[in-house]
């Protein structure tokens, strides 16, 4: 037991160190210090799932069977519906503790789930609310969903959430004291931490400038190129034979977002947002969804 606890402690410390490194040392540089009253309320949103839940596993298995019968179970879907993508390693508990210790200026915490509730969570805590997917999806027929991007697409609709809020995954921790100034300032607005260069191709021959250009390019007409960004709706898709061409949903979202940016602002090289807390404004989120 003691060895297991020591191992978890090392893992958590390592994850915290990685988090701080990835965002360029997310440490308060404001003269006010890290702990101060914000000029407006700021809430925090997590998305969480427990992949070991038998009910969750049964629903996922039925979806896979349905897709297989429809001959729509592609390599990309196989990669994104793998059981490993829904594993709960207990990180949410430690992430919440890091928030309370290092960012306790946050007003309220919303945990978005498919109805699951962590068995260790004190649901009577007035600062924590469990939000079911049904509460934020306008079309219940689209549920259940196993796409984190579909869920993230709708979190700004949480009832009662602040106009400006922070979105985090449950494997993120604040490894040291953090202030609002690390994520947002009145003078400069939202701070965006960037990582590596965004990919410029989603396939061997499909380039990013070909996606979502109002022309159906058959070279991009399959699932891991987002069916040419929607340009090839109702047109039979290509069937790539190489399983290695499959992308995870995250890569798909980067490609699609980059295509939208190209359309709006011109073709250029861009960088991917770092794996770090995101400061979101509801009005901006809504505008992005409408685009």
Secondary structure, 3 states (H helix, E strand, C coil): CHHHHHHHHHHHHHHHHHHHHHCCCCCCCCCCCCCCCCCCCEEEEEECCCCCCHHHHHHHHHHHHHHHHCCCCCHHHHHHCCHHHHCCCCHHHHHHHHHHHHCCCCCCEEEEECCCCCCCCCCCCCCEEEEEHHHCCCCHHHCCCCCHHHHHCCHHHCCCCCCEEEEEECCCCCCCCCCHHHCEECCCEECCCEEEECCCECCCCCEHHHCCCCCCCHHHCCHHHHHHHCCCCCCCCCCCCCHHHCCCHHHHHHHHHHHHHHHHHCCCCCEEECCCCEEEEHHHHHHHHHC
